[in-house]
């Protein structure tokens, strides 16, 4: 781990009253936090929370809420740390990832592996003892499929995006099973929504950073087909397929008319932006699709939870 710091730079050195060792320790802690990909996993925790509340319209016990979120956060953070350890060579070749702690040398490879394993085991244990074995089992499948299946496939096939959408769609199932102790049809519907949402989201990212992925030898669709026609077409098709899937909560009794109206409006927006990207595969259209996708899922799930609670009112 790097420990050297410049004492001569007035704005970049330690603050008055803070020793060099304290500043190094703070920097080290920040690097370990970065290993857990907190911004990326925040959305996963939101979907876990949505699954938990949708399964418990009468309220979630505080203890279950804390154990489920803490356990899910630990598992997600552990998977992210192990992912960065496995991808440190390709991360070093991409501009947007080369400053991550492992490729930049701020954290050693062995440190990142042990840190990731510790978080993963702690998270599975937290879910097992604080929620139930079903939630822990789903979290374990999520973790293993992300680290041992999706991560190695990224350098081998463009289908890795489709494979990676599976662990990415399982967090709401963790929340649902934590509350109910089972995986029922509504949980599968939630999985389907998040799965379908990820595809245009990931394809927009892949197009935006296609040069980076090409430099690292990662054969995503925009890399293997530089004109982007299939990328744009698939983004549009998945966005279009998402709308009927997003209506399914009303079919299984999770939502009513208000949710269906909002889901339809959001779906129309997604299809519109997916169509714009398919027609004009530019950085601007990819960014608009990407940013809308970030807003889409939290809004959809928020309305779904509110509508679910509303349906329970006498």
N, C-alpha and C positions, 0 to 999 in steps of 0.2 A: 504494500500500500504506500502511496506517495505521502511523504511527510514534510517535504521542504516547502518553506514559505518565504516570500520576499519581505524583509523587514524595512526596506528602503522606500517602498511605495506608500505614500501617505494615505491614499484612498483605498488601497486593496489589502493592506496589512491588518493585524488585529486591532480592535478598538482599544481605547485607553482603559486600563484596568483588566484587560483580558490577556492572559498569557498565551504564548505560542502553542503550548501543549493543549490548552483549552480550545483554541481555534482549530487545531488539527483534529481534536476529538469531535468537535461539532461538524467539521467537514466530513469526517468518517461516518458519523451517524446519518448525515444527509445522503451520503452515497449508498448506504444500506437501505435507506428508505426508497431511494431511486430504483434500487434493484427490484422492488415490489411493484413497480409501475402503478403508482397510486392513482394517477389521473385515468388511466385505462380501466383499472379495476373498480373505480368509483361507480361507473355505469353498471358493472356486473353486480355490485352490491345493491344498487337501486332496483334491478330486476329481481334479485333475491328478496328484497323487502316487499316488492309488489306481490310476488308469489305467496309470501307469508301472510300478508294482509288479505289477499283475495281468498285464501283458504280459511281465514278467521274473521268474518265480517262482524262478529260480536266483540272483537277485541283480541289483541295478542298479549299474553302474560309478559310482564317486563323481563323476567328471567329468560324465557324462551327467545324473546327478541334479542337480548344481549348475546346469548350463547350462539344463536344462529348467525348474527352479523359478525361477531368476532371470529367464530370458526370459519365462516366463508371468507372473510378478509385474510385470515392466516393461510388458508389453502390457496387462494388466488395469488397472494404475495409470494408464497413458496414456489408455485408453478412459474410465476414470472421470473423469479431469481434463477431457477433451474433453466428456464428458456434462454435467459441471457448468458448463462454459463455455456450452454450448448451452442449458442449462436455467436460467440465472441469473435470468431474469425470473420464471419460475414458482416457482423456489425461494424467491424473495423474498416470495412471497405465502403461503407455507405456514409454520406455526409450527415444525414440526420440521426445516425446512431453511433458514430465513431467516438462521441464524447461520453458514451455510457460508461459506468464505473469499471467494468471488466476490460473492454477493449482499450480504454484509456490508461489502464494500469493502476487505477486508484484502489481497486479491490482485486485480490488475487483470485485465480480460478478456483482453487480449493476452498477458499473462504466463501465464495458465492455458492458453491455446491452444498457445503455444510449448512450455510444459512438457509438455503432453499429447502433442504431436507428437514431441518429443525422446524421451520414454519409449517411445512406440509403436515408433518406428523402431529404437531401441536393443534393444527386446525382440524384434522380428522378426529382427533381425540376430543376436542371441544364440542364438535357436532355430535359425536357418539354419546358422550356422557351428558351434554347439556340439552340435546334435542332428542334424537333417536338414531337407531342404526340405519334406517332407510336414507335419511338425509346424509349421514356420513358416507354411505355407500355411493350415493349419487355424486357427492363431492369427490370421492376417490376416483370414480369413473371420469369425471370432468378433468381432474388433475392428470391422470395417466394418459388419457386420450390427447390432451394438450401437449404434454411434455414428451411422451414416447411415440406418439403417432403423428400428430400435426407438425411438430417442430422438425423431425427428420425429413418429412415429406416436402418441406418448403424448398429444398434445394434439388428436388427430384421431379416434381410435376406441378403443373398449374392447377391440378385438382386439389392441391393442398388447401386452397381457399374454401372449397366445399367441405373438406374434412374438418378444417378448423372451425367452421360454423357450428359443428356439433357441440364441442365443449363450451363454445361461446353462448349457446342457447340453453344450457342446463342450469344456470343459476336460479331462474324462477322455479324450476322443478325442485331444487334444494329447499327453497323457501316453502313451497307447497307441502313437500313431504315432511319438513320439520314441524309443520302445524298439524298435519293429519296422520302422519305415519304411513302414508301410502302414495303411490303414483297413479292417479286416476285420470279420467279423460280431460278434465279442465287443465291439469298440469301439462298434458301432452299438447293441448291447444296453445298454452303459453309458450311452450317449447317451439312450436311451429311458427308463431309470430316472430319470436326473436331470431330463429333460424333464417327465415325469409328476409327479415330486415337486414341481416348482416351482409347479404350478398351485394346489393347495390352500394352499401356502405364501404365494404372492402374493395370492390371494383373501382370506386372513385379514388380511394387511397392509392391503389395499385397504379392507376393512370397518372396521378399527381406525382408519384415518386418512381415512375418506371425507369428513369435513368439510373437512379440509385440501385434499384433491384437488379438491373442489367449488369451494373458494375460488380455486384456481389455474386453474380451467377445464379440468382433466384428466378426460376422460369415461370413467373406469373404470366397471366394471359396477355397483358399489354407488352410484355417482353418478347414472348414467342410470336405474337402477331402485332408488329409495330403500328400498322394502320389503325388499330383499335376498333375495327368494325364489330368483331365478336364481343369485345369488351362492352361497347355501347349497347349492343343488342341484348346482351345478357343482363346488363344493369336495368334496362327497360323492362324486360320480361319478368325479372324477379320483383321489381317494383309493382308491376301489374298484378302478379300472382299474390303479392302481399295483401292487397285489399280484401279479396274474399276470405283469406285466412284470418285477417284482423276482425272480421265480422263474426267468426265462430264463437267467441265468448257469449254472444247473445243466444246462440243455438244451444249451448251447454248450461245456460242459466246463470252465467256470471254477470251479465249486463242487460241493459234495456235499450230503449229507443235513443236516448240522449247519446249514449256511447256509440251506437251505430252511425248516427249523424256525424259525430266528430271523427270517427274512424274513416268514414267515407270522404270527408273533406280533406283530412290528412293524406289519405290514399291518393286522391286526385292530385294533390300537390306533389307527392312523390312520383307519380306517373308522369306528370308534366315535366318535372326536372329530369327524370330519367330519359324522357323523349328528347329533351333539349341536348342532353349529353350524347345520346345515340346519333343525333343529326350532326352535331358539331362537337367533335371530341377535342375540346380545348381545355386548357388549365382552368379557365373561368367557369365553364359549365361543370367540370368535375368538382371544383370547390363548392359551387352552389349546391350540388347534389350531396356532397359530403356534409356541409354544415346543416342542411335541412335534415339529413339523417340523424345527426346528433340531437336535434330538437324533437324529431318525430317520436322516438321511442319513449323518452320521459313523459312527453305530453300524452301520448296514447295510454300509457300505463297509469298516469295520474287520473285521467278521466275514467278509466276502467275501474280503478279503486273507488273513486268517488261515486260512480254509478252503482257499483256493487254495494257500497254502504247505504246508498239511497234506497236501493231495492229492499233492504232489510228493515227500513223504517215502517212502523205499523200504519 
